[in-house]
Amino acid sequence: MPKTQADRAGTWLSRAGLRPTRQRMTLATLLVGDGEHRHVTAESLYSLALERGEKVALATVYNTLRAFCDAGLVHEVTVDGSKSYFDTRTDDHPHFYWENSSNLTDAPAADMTIAHLPEPPAGMEIAKVDVVIRLRPRAAGETGA
């Protein structure tokens, strides 16, 4: 079991066959060094790196997150077709998208059932189903169902 955050990050990279470059180690340590799962945007990870005194370009963050996706280390969750979040938890699970804060969090899957999916077009197969449940505060005076 890795002893330090850098050890944990290095193990995470090596399991995926990625060379532990300085930039990859920096970002991997921020993502998984403490053993917790995260949902980050490239911009939020870039900001966190700068807060920690790391010198890394935003383009490098984007490229590194893409490499982590390609290696299966993170899963990309797209909200509104334009904003991407990167999730370090890669198993199939639903998400809550909090519209008022633009945060993405894991949603409990135990009570969720997808009863039927449409047939894919000829020659295609369903690769994955992403579920993003959008949340917003109730308007004043509204009651629950």
Secondary structure, DSSP 8 states (H G I E B T S, - for coil): ---SHHHHHHHHHHHTT----HHHHHHHHHHHTTS---EE-HHHHHHHHHHTT----HHHHHHHHHHHHHTTSSEEEEETTTEEEEES--SS--EEEETTTTEEEE---TT----------TT--------EEEE----TT----
